[in-house]
Amino acid sequence: MKTGLKLLLRDWRGGELGLLLVSLILATATITCISLFASRIHNSLYDEASQFLAGDAQISGSAPIPPPLQNEASQQNLQGALTIQFRAMVFSDESMHISATKAVAASYPLKGQIQIADTPFGAPTLVNHGPAEGEVWMASRLFGALAINIGDTVQIGEANFKATAAIIKEPDNAQSLFGVAPRALIHINDVEKTQAIQLGSRVNYTWMLTGDSSSVETFKQYFEANKGEHHRWVDIHEQNRSVGSALNRAESFLLLAGSLGVVLCGLAIALAARRYAMRQATNVALLKTFGQTPNKISRLYCGNLLALGVVGILPGAVVGWGLHWGIIFALQDLLPNGLASASASALFIGAGSGIVALAAFAAPPILSLRQVSPAAVIRLDSQSALNFGWLSWLPGVLAIIGLIFWYSQSLQLTLVLTLGLAVCCIGISICARLIILASRVTTKKLTGSWRLGLANLQRHRQMNSVQILVFSTLLMLLFTLTLTRTSLISQWQNQIPEGTPNHFVFNIFSEDRTPIAEKLASAQVEHSPFYPMMRGRLIEVNGVTVKDILETEEVPHNYARELNLTWSNTLGSDNKIEQGEWWQTNTPRPRGLYVSAEQEYATGLNMQLGDVLTFSISGERVNAELASIRSVQWDSMNPNFYMIFDRTVLDGTAANWLTSFYLAPEQKPFLNDLIKTYPTVSVIELDQLIAQLQSIVSQVTLAVEFILMLVLAAGVLVLVSSVQATLDVRMQESAILRTLGAPKRLVGNILLIEFGALGALAGLLAAVGTETAFYFLQTRVFNLQYQPQPIMWLVAPFIGAALIGAVGWASTRKVVHIAPAKLLREIG
């Protein structure tokens, strides 16, 4: 113990431990900072997105919430708010109109705010409560339909209400694209007075819940184990496909970035530990000549490693915590307001990763010191005294895989990154031979610094192979993260472009299509084509009832409900044929009706091409052959359908029509005129929903940018550490060249050429690994379309050469400014 402490203090004073300790602190600090920042961004995004639910989750169903569920929620310290939704006619002295009435409790909304105005379509005011008893808040267009003003009295069912505000936006009004009447909001205590809910009425009970994430998850497990057939669990991923998709991809990116940070910091510790072990070879040889056994030497250095961990990991976690606060303070004008707190586990991820990395990366090379021969004290050659071998990297590789899985909790993401790293490692063994061959051929034809620089690649081929592995892995990770970030942001920005339709009008009769189109044109409102739409239910697949299929299959959809059906000869731009073929207008085909099914829906019922599907439409049985299966981009904000027929069904008598258009805020009063002229049509207003979606997407994009910068900073630190880890050999050779009379410029050029060549080879290998990882990330993790990156193959070698050449030259430039004798004494 005493010997170990003396050795540790001596190494510290001599600077031997400096790089290893700094690498450990930086690794712990970087992972802690990324974990805390990513956790806060993640929680903030979910807080913002949960406003679509007016809570963290919902229980929704056609029956009242059972008391046992309410009791369990209370035991989990969850807050609840009940809403009851039903259809009811609203009467005024002048008119009447169907409304989607929602009765809300006093605690509604649990999250988010209601936007109301004192005039229809007026400037909104934010409130954290619903209407008082005896009052009703109504959608702006309902005032026009009823020909009333704020303060007038309306009748809902058997009760009278005073209209005290116009609803501009509800936090949880995601609005289905079909079947939504204008909103009327009342107090839950007024439901009984209306007498609108009778036996057989269609009523939906929604119970919003909020609380800490662990309590919500615990209650969800209880609900899933005890739920009845009338209730279902709803979270943000199910409530809104657009938000759920954006959040899923953002979460995957944050996990990817954090996982790459873990890999980078592990590499930094491994390289620093190897350098420390090589510098200790002579000391170990001396200890062995004085009678120390290999076991005692292992215990000695393990104790020092443990002390180093205690000294380095705790300050690293503190530095990471302070760094994440520094970033938040510096970027407070750009970050979302009220950034959420980080999860408790995020603070320990950095420390835990540091401990694992120290044990897996630093321990193997240090434990290999027991193999040093006492004769090494005579040779004074630490490089040949230690033979790490490829097996010494095995614990580190397993640790990286384990840390990535621990951090991401995603087997798929872990496998994708492991595959990309494996491609790099396999390429290294091939590249090592190519280096030798290229060096032997090219050095004979070159002169001066080029010949000496490339000759170093052959002379240190084992060390250079390791460095190419490190450099290529580093570049692959940074290229992968940058390409993924660019792809995600491009997809998000294209998801809701400017001018995206924000109003949908349906229940349009055939005879009203032309007049409505003319009215839109006269108001200078551009609209999408009119889509036919009818209601129907899938009842059989190949003569087997859907009910019988559901008894034997676990399915993700409610297949018993009615579907919105259409027919078309044009495939939407956000639809892609996965199986079969899409029919063309002029393509001859056998008589009979054909249908195309959405992929997830078809998979749930195990549909195959050629199956005969039977629908019930307006009381008629309709048979159609399954001609194709489509994937649908549901977050495109365009009308999409589970089933599309190839021709008119039932002569079109059961269909009404749908169109969509964009209205600027100042054009909103146009809706009142439209509804007055065509009172049977239904309008869905998605402008507030789209605005909230765009807000979330912008925050997700900003989060991706910040996390990318943090990981790039970690990558630069690893690059510096990897160069520093092999400086001793290069500086020793450079000092000898200086002693033999080589000019400073020649020595500098040799180092620049050697590092540049290493960087170019590493960049080429990184391009191979990046293309492989990027393909699987796009298609398997982010569910995006893969696009090859040919430009990267051309640019990557130049980026590698420039980046690594510059860092290598900057790290070794002191060799040309310090006297050779002094330099040789510094490196031992």
N, C-alpha and C positions, 0 to 999 in steps of 0.2 A: 504493500500500500504506500509506504513511504517512498520507495523507488519510483513507483508510478507517478506519484504527485510531483516528485522532483523532475521527472522526465516531462510531465505535462507542462510544468512551469517553464522549463528550459525551452521546450518547443514553442511555447507562447512568446517568450522573450525573443527567441530567434526568428519568429515569424513563420514557423513551419505550420502552425495551426490556423494561421490567419485566413487563408482561402477557404479551408474546410468549414471554419466557424461562420465566416461571412456567407458561404453558400447555404449552410443550414439555416441561418437567420433569414436570408433572403427567400429561400424556398418556403419556409414556414410563413413568413410575412406575406409573400405573394399569394399563396393558396388561401390564407386567412382572408386577405383583402378581397380576392375574387369571390370567395364563398360568401362573405358578408354582403358585398355589393350585389352579387347575383341574387342572393336571398331577398334582399330588400327590394330590388327591382321586380323579382318574381312575385313577392307578396303585394307590392303596389299594383302591379298589373291585375292580379286577381281581385284586389279590393275594388279597382276601377270596374273590372268586368262583372263583379258580383252585383253591381248596381242594376244589371239587366234582370236580376232576380229579386231586387229589393232586400237581399239577404245573402247569406253564404250558400244556402240550399233551400229547396222547397220539397214539401210532400204535397202531391196533387192527386185529386181523384174525384169520383162522382158521388162519394158518400162522406158524411161528416168525419172529422179526424177522431179516431178511437181514443178514449180516455187513457188506456195504458201507454200509448205513444206520448201523450202529453205529459204523463207522470215521469216517464223515462227521460224526456227532454229536460224537465225541471231538475231531475237528479244529476244530469250532465251540465247543469248551469247554462243551458241554452235559452236565449230569448226567442219568443215566438210572436207572430202577428198573423191573424187569420183574415182571409178575404173570401168572399162568396160571389161568384159570377153567374149571371143568368141573363136571358133575353127578356126584355120588357118593352112595351110601347110607352113612349113619352108623348103626352098630349099638351098642347097649348090651345089658346082660344082660336088660333088661326089654322093649326095643322097638327099632324101627328107623324111620328117616325119611330121605327124600331131602333132600340139602343142595346149596346152591350153593357148592361148595368153591373157595376162592381161595388160591393159593400165592403168597407175596410174597417179594421179595428183602430183604436186610438193610437196604438204603437206603430202603425204603418206610416211610412216605410222604415224597415230596419236599417237599410243602407240606401244611399242616394237621396235625392230630393225631388219633390213634385214641382214642376214649373207651371204656374198659373198666371193669368192676366185679367185685368179689369175690363178688357174689351176683347172680342174674338180676334184671334191672330195678332194680339197686341204684344208689347214688350213683356217678357216673362219676369216673374218674381219667384224666388226659390222659397219653398216652405218644407218643413219636416213633419207635417201632419196632414191628415185628410180633412174632409168637411165636417162641420159640427152637425149634430142631430137636427133634422128639419131642413138642411141645406143640400143642394146638389151642385157639383161642378161638372160641366159638360164640355165635350169636344167642341172646338170653335165652329166647325161646320154644322154642328147640330143646332146652333143658334140661328143660322141662316135657314136651315130646313124647317124649323118651327116658327120662324118669323118673330123672334123675341129678342130682348136685350137683357143685359145684366140687371138683376133685381126683380125680374118678372117671375111669376109663379107658373110652375108646370106640374103635371100630374103623372106619377109613375104608379101604375096599378091603381090601388084605392087610396093612395096617400098623396098629399100636396107637398111640394118642395119649392123653396126659394132658390133660384139660380143665382149664386153669388160669385162665381168665377168661371172663366174659360180655361180649360186644360190645354196647355201647350205641349207638355210632355210628362209621361209617367216613367219612373225608372224601370219598371218591370213590364212595360207594354211592348214586348218584342214584335207583336202582331204577325200572325200567320199571314201568308200571302193570299189566303182564301178564307172567306166566311167571317169577316170581322165587321161589325156594325160600329158606329161612332160611340164613344164612351160616355157613360153617365156614372159619376162617382158619388156614392152616398155613405152615410155612417152605418156600421153594421147593426146598430140597434134599431134602425129604421126598416130592416128587411121584413119583419113580421107585419108592420103597418101596411106595406104595399100589397100584401096577399098575392104577390106575383108568383111565388113558389107553391105549386100545387102538386098533387100526386101525378107522377109522370113527367114533370118538368125536367128539362135538361139543365142541371146545376153542376158547377165545378167548384170544389172546395180546395183552396190553396193555403197551405200553412208555411209561411216564411220562417226560416231559422237563422240565427247568427250566434257565434261564439268562437272560442279558440279552435284552431284546426284539429287538434287531437280530440276534443270533445265532439266536434261535428263528425269526425271519422268514426269514433266509437258509437255514436248514435246511429250512423248510417249502417254499421254492421248489425246493430240491434234491429233496425227497421227491416233490413234485408232478410233477417231470420224470422221475423214475425209479421211481415206485411201480408195483407189480404189481397184479393184479386182486384179490388177497387182503387188501390192507391199505388203510386209509383214515386220513386226518388228522382228529383230533377236537380242537376247542377249546371254550371255555365256551359259545359261542353255539350250538354243535351239541349239546353234551352235555345242556344243560338249557334248555328253551325259556323258562321263567319267568325265570331269571337272565339269559339272553341278551337277552330282550325288555327287562327293566328296565335292563340295562347299555347297550343300544343307545339307548334313549330318554334315559338320563342323559348318555351321551356326546354325543348330539345337542344336548341342552340346554346342556351346558358349551361346546360349539362355538358354539351360538347366542349364549350370553352373552358369550363372548370376542369374537365377531364384532361384536356390538353395542357392546362396549367400544371396539373399533377405530374404528367409525363415530363414536362420541361424541367420542373424543379427536381424531380428524381434524377434526371440526367446530370444536372449541375452538381448535386451531392456526390454522385458516382464518380464524376471526373475529378472533383476536388479530393475525394478519398483516395483515388488511385495515385494522384500526385503526392499526397501525404505519405502513403505507404511506400512509394519508391524512394522518397527522401529519408525514410526510416530504416531502409535496408542496411545501411552501414552501422547504425546504432544497434540493430538486432544482432548483426554479426559480432560486434564487440561484446554484447551481453552474453552471447553464446560462448565466446572465448573465455569469459569470466565464470562460466559454469551454469548459466541460466538454462533451464530445460524448455523445450518447445511449449509444454503445457503452461508453465509459469509465465512465459512471454505472452501467450494468448490471453491469460487472465489479466496480465498487466495492461495490455492494450484495450481489452474489453472494458476494464474499469475506466480507463481514460476516455473511451468512446461514450460510456454512460455519463461520465461527468460532462463531457462536451455536449451531450444531448440536453442535460439539465440546464447548462449555461446558455445554449443556443435556442432551444425550442420556445421556452417561456418568453424571452425578449422578442423572438420572432413573431409570436402571436400578438404581443402587445403592439409591436411596430405595425403589423398588418391591420390591427384594429384602428390605430391612429391614422394609418394611411387611407383607410376607407373613409374615415371622417374627413380627412383632408380633401379627398376627391369630391365628397359631397359638398363641402364648404366652397371649394373652388368652382364647382359647376352648379351652384344652387339656382342660378337663373335659368339653367337649361333643364334641370331635372324636374320631374313631376312635383307638384305641390303636395306637402304632407307625405313625404316618402315613408312607407311603412317600415316597421321594425323588422330586423332580421330574425329568422328562426334561431332558437337557442342552439341547435345542433351545428349551425354554420360556424360558430366561434371555435368549436372543437375540431372541425374538419382539418384546419391547417395544422394544429398541434398533432392530431392523429396521423396525418400524412407525413409530417416531419419525423415522427417516431418510426413509422413503418419504413420510410425512405432511408433513414439512418441505419436501421437494422438490415435492410435488404441490399442497399447500395454501398454503404460505407463499411459494414462489417466484413463482407467477403474479401476485399483487397487487404484490409488490415489484418484479418486472421491468416491470410496467406503469408504474412511475415514470418510465421513459425517455420516456413520452408527455407528461409535464407540460410545459406551455408556460412560457417565461420570464415571460410576462405574469401568471402566477399569483402572483408576488411582489408585484404591485401590488394584485391583488384580495384577497389573503390569505384565499382560500376553498378550503380543501383538499378540500371535498366536491365542488365542481364542477370542480376541477383534475384529478380522476381519474375516468375512466369505465371501471369494471371490465368491465361487460357480462356477459352470461350465459356467453359462451365461456370466461371466466376460471375458471368453476367446473368446466369439462369435465375438466381433468387431475385435479382432486380427486375427481370422481365415478368416473372410471376407476380411480383409486388405491383408493378405497373398495371397489369391486368386486374389484379384484385382491387387496387385503389380506384381504377376507372369504374369498375362495377359498383364499388361501395359508394362512390360519389354520385354516379348517374342512376343507379338502381335500374339500369336498362341493359339486358343481355344483348339486345340487338346492337345498341351503340357500342358496347364493349367489343363485340365480335367484329364490327366494321373497322374500328380503330386498330384492333389487333391484326386484322388482315392487311391493312395498309402498312403497318410497321413490319409485318412479315415480308411483304414485297420488298421493302427497303433492305431488310437483312439478307434476303436471298440474293438481291442484287449486289450486295457487298462482296460476297464470295466470288462472283463473276468479275466484278470490277477490280478486285485485287490482282487477278491474273492479267487483265487488260492494262493495268497500270504498269506492270513489269514489262509487258510486251511493248507498250507504247514508249516507255522510257528507253528501252534498249534500242529501238528503231530510231526514235527522234533525236536522242542525245548525240548520236553519231553524226547527224547532219547539222547540228546547231553549234553555236560557239558562245562564249562569254556567259553572262548571267542566265540566259535561257537554258544552256546545257547544264550548268550547275544546279539551277532550280529544279528542273525536271529530273535530274539524276537523284536528287534527294527523295523523290517519290519512290524510286526503286530501292534506295539504300534503307529507308525506314518504312518498308512496305507494310509490316505488321502494325506499327503505330499509326501509319496513315490510313490503313483499312479501318481501324477503330475510329479515327477522326472523321473519315468519310461517313461511317455509320452514324455518328453523332450529328454531323452537319446535315446529312440528308434527312435524318429523322426530324431535326429541328425545322428545316425548310419545308418538309412535307406537312408538318403540323400547321405551320404558319400559312402556307399556300392553301391548305384545306379549309382553314378557318376563314381566310379572306374570301375565297371563292364561295363558300357557303353563305357568308354574310351578304355578299353581292347578290347572290341568287335569291335569298329570302327577301331582301329589301325590294328588289325588282318585282318579285311576285306580289308583295304586299301593296306596292304602289300601283300596280296594274289591276289589283283586285277591285278597287273603288276609284276609278279615274274621275276626273272632273266631268260633270254632266251626267253622272250615273242616274238612271231613272229613280226618282224618290217618291213617286205616287203610282199606285196601281188601281185601275178601274175595272171592275168585273160585274157579272150579272147583267151584261149588255145583251139585249135581245137582237136578233138578226136584223129586224127592221130599223133598229136604232144605230146600227154600225155607221152607216154613211152620214146621218145627221151629226153624230158625235164627232166623227172625223172632221167634218166641215167646221164644227164649233171649235175644235182644237186648232185647226188651221187659221181660223179668223182671229183667235187669240194669240197667234204666233207661238204655239206650243207644239214642238215636235214630239211625235209619239212613236212607239215601236209598232210592228205589225200586230193586227188583231189575231189572237190565238183562240181557236175553239176550245171549249172546256165543258166537261160534263162530269157528273158524279156517278161513281160505280163501285162495285165491290168484287174483288176476286173471290170466287167461291170454290173452284175446283182446279186441280192440276192433273191432267190425264185421267179424268174421271174420279180422282180421289179428292174428297172434300178437304178444304184448308183446315177445318177443325180437326180432322183425323191426322193430318200432317203435323199440326201443332202439338198433338199429344205425344208424338215420338221425337220431335226435334226441339232443341232450345234455340229460340230465334230472337233477334234484336229488335224487331218491329212489332207493332200491333197490327197483325194482318187481318184482324176482324173488322177494322174500321173501313170507312169509305175512302176511296182515292179520287183525286182529281185527274181525269183522263183527257187526252187530246189526240189529234191526228195531224200528221205533217209529212211532207216529202223532203223537208229541209232539216238537216242535222244541225243543232245549235253549236256555236263555236265552243261552248263550255261542256260539250258532250263528246265522248270518245268511244268508238266501237271497240270493245274488248274481245268479243266473240261474235262470229257470224258476219253478215254484211248488211249495210244500210241500203234500203231500196232507193232507186232513182225514179224520177218522174216518168221518163219514157222507157224504162226498162220493162220488157214483157215478163210476166210471171203468171203462175197458175192462178186460177180463180180461187177465191177464199180470202179471208181476212188475216193479216199478219200484224204482229205486235213486237215492239222492242221494250225490254225491261231494264230497269236500273240494276246495276251489278250487285250491290249489297242486298237489295230486296230479293233478287233472284237467288242469290247464294243462300239466304235464310230459308228458302223453301226448296233448295236443292234442284232448281230448275235447270234443264238442259235444252240446247237448241233442238227444235222440232217438237217440243212438248206442246200439247193442246191446252190452252188456258181458257177457263170458262168464267165469264163475268156476269154479274147481275146489274143491268143498267135500265133504270126506269121500269123495273118489274119484268124486263125481257132478259132471256139467257142469250149471251153472245159468245161464240167460240172464235178463238184466234190462235194461229200457230206462232210459236216463239221464233222469230227470225234473227234476232240479235240481242246482245247484252251490252249495256252502255255503262261506263263510269261517268259520273256527273259531278261537276264542280259546284257544289251547293252554295259555296260562299261567294258566288259571282254576282249576286243580287239580281239575277235575271230569272224570269219564270222558268221553272223546270218541273218535270213530271216523272213519276215512277213508271208509267206506261204510256207509250206513244203508238197509235195505230197508223197503218199505212194509207188509210182512206176513211171516208166519212162513215160513221157508225150510226145505224138506225136512221139513215137519211138526214142526220143532223138535227132532228126534231127535239132531241133531249139536251141540246147544247146551248150554252150562252157563250159570250165572248169576253176576252180579256185583252187589255192593252196597258201600257205603262208610259210615263213621260216624266220629264224633269220640270219642276217649278221652283223658281227663285223665291226667296221669302216675300218679296213685294208682290208676287203673283198669286199668293195664297187665296185672296178673296175670290179668285176665279172658281174655286171649288163650290162656293155657295151658289153661284149662278148655274153651275153644271148640275148640282143636286136638285135645285128648284125646277130646272127644265126636265131632268130625267130622274124622278124620285126613286125609281126602282133600282138604279145602279148602286153598287157599293164601292166605296173609296177606301183605300188603305194609304195612310200617310207614313212614309218611312224616312222623311227628311231628318227628324231628330235621331232616329236609330242610326242612320248613315253618318251623321255628325259625330255621334258617340263612337261608332266603329272607327272613323278616321282618327279620332283622338287616341283611341287605344293603339291603333296601328302606328301612329307617330311616336307614342311612348315606347312601344316595342322596338321600333327602328332605332330610337335614341339609345335604348338599353343595349341593343346589339352593338352599336358603335362604341360605347364605353367599354363593354366587356372585351371587344376586339382590341382596343388600345391597351388594356391591362395585360392581356395575354401576349401581345406583341412586345410589351416592355419586359415581360418574363422571358420571352424568347431571346431578346438582346442580352439579358443577364446570363442566360445559359451559353450563348455564343461566346461571350467574354470568358466565362469559366472554362469552356472547352478549349479555348486557345491558351489560356493561362496554364492549363493542366499539362501541356506538352512544351512549354516554353524552355524548360531547362536544357533539353537536348539540343534544340535549335540555337539557343543562345550560346551554348558551349561550343558548337561547331562554328558559329559566326565569330566568336572570340578567337578561336584558333586561326580562322581565315584572316582576321585583323592582325594577329600576331605575325602571320606569314607575309604580311604586307599588302593584303587585299584592300583596295580603296573603299571608303564608306559607301559610295554610290553602288558599287558592285554588290556588297553585302546586302544593302537594302533591297536592290532589285531581285537578288536571289530569294529572299524571304517573301517578297511580294509575288513573285512568279509561283513559288511553291504553294502559298496559301491561295492564290488565285486559281491554280490548277485544281487544288483540292475542292475549292468552292464550286468550280464549273462541273466537276464530276458529281459532287453532292447534289447540285441543282438538277442535273439530268436524272439522277436516281429519284430525287424528290418528286419530279414530274410524274414518273411512273407510279410511285406510291400515292400521290395526290389524285391522279386520274382514277385509280382503283377505289380509293376511299370515297372520293366525291361521287362516283357512280352509285355506290351502295347507300351513301347518306341521302342522296337525292331521291332514289327510288324506294328505299326501305324505311328510312327514318322520317324524312320530311314529306314523303308522298308528293314529290314534284317531278316534273319531266326532266330527264337527264339530257344534258347537252355537252358534247365533247369540248375540250378546251385546247385546240391546236396552238393558239398563241402562247399558252403557258409552256409548251414544249420548247418553243424558240426562246422565250424570255427567261425561263428558270435557270439555265446554265449561266447566263450573264448576270442575273441577280445574285446567284450564289458566288460567282467569281468576284463581283464588286463588293458584296457585303462581307464575305469572309476574308477576302484579300485586304480590304480596308481595316477590319478589326485586327487581323493578324499582323499587318504592318505597323499599326498604331501601338500594339502591345509589345512589339519587338524593336521599336525604333531606338530605344535607349542603347542598343548594342553598338550603334554607330556614334554615340556621343560619350560613352564611358570607356575608360582605358581598359584594354583586354585583361590585364592582370587583376584589376579590381572586380571586373565582371566574373572572372573565373572563381575568385574567392567568395563572391556572393552566392553562387550556385553550388558551391561545395566541390 
